[in-house]
Amino acid sequence: MEEIGKVTGFFAHPSVAAIDITKGTLRVGDRVKIRGHTTDFEQVVESMQIEHKPIEEAKPGDKIGLKVKEKVRPHDTVYKL
């Protein structure tokens, strides 16, 4: 399990996490785990966006929107499995 970023925000409709990518790369199809004080779940990356434009890969320094299946909170850690 490799830490790749932190959650900076959450939008309920649609269920999207704002994430700062800090290490490694994240691609559509990768499996991630999001863990925090009250958050702990895994999911497959189905879609990501930067500035409302779909992307296939995110790299360090990117600020992405990631569709999530559960509520996340700022400062939750994102891991690539």
C-alpha positions in Angstrom: 0.0 0.0 0.0 1.5 3.3 -1.2 0.4 6.7 0.0 -0.3 8.9 -3.1 -2.3 11.9 -1.8 -4.6 13.6 0.6 -8.3 14.6 0.4 -8.8 18.4 0.4 -12.6 18.5 0.0 -15.8 16.6 -0.7 -18.8 17.3 -2.9 -21.9 15.3 -2.1 -23.7 15.7 -5.5 -22.1 14.0 -7.4 -20.0 12.1 -4.8 -16.6 13.5 -5.6 -13.4 13.8 -3.5 -10.9 16.7 -4.2 -7.5 15.1 -3.9 -3.9 16.5 -4.0 -1.6 13.9 -5.6 1.7 14.0 -3.7 3.5 10.8 -4.8 3.4 8.3 -7.6 0.8 8.1 -10.3 -2.9 7.2 -10.3 -4.6 5.7 -13.3 -8.2 4.8 -14.1 -8.6 1.2 -13.2 -6.2 1.4 -10.2 -7.5 0.2 -6.8 -7.3 2.8 -4.0 -8.0 2.8 -0.2 -9.1 6.0 1.5 -8.5 6.1 5.2 -9.0 8.7 7.9 -10.4 9.2 11.4 -13.9 7.9 10.4 -13.2 6.9 6.8 -12.0 3.5 5.7 -12.9 1.9 2.3 -11.5 0.6 -0.9 -12.7 1.1 -4.5 -11.6 1.0 -8.1 -10.9 4.3 -9.8 -13.7 4.7 -12.4 -13.2 8.3 -13.3 -11.0 11.3 -12.6 -11.1 14.9 -13.7 -8.9 18.0 -13.6 -10.8 21.3 -14.1 -13.9 19.3 -15.2 -12.0 17.5 -17.9 -11.7 13.7 -17.8 -8.2 12.4 -17.4 -6.7 8.8 -17.5 -3.7 9.5 -15.3 -2.7 11.8 -12.4 0.8 12.6 -11.3 2.4 14.4 -8.3 1.3 18.1 -8.2 -2.1 17.4 -9.8 -5.3 18.4 -8.0 -8.0 16.0 -9.1 -11.6 15.2 -8.7 -12.2 11.5 -8.0 -15.7 9.9 -8.0 -16.1 8.1 -4.7 -18.6 5.6 -3.4 -18.6 7.0 0.2 -18.2 10.3 2.0 -14.7 11.4 2.6 -13.3 14.2 4.7 -10.4 16.7 4.4 -7.0 15.2 5.5 -8.1 11.6 4.7 -5.1 9.7 3.2 -5.4 8.1 -0.2 -3.4 4.9 -0.9 -2.8 3.0 -4.1 -3.2 -0.8 -3.6 
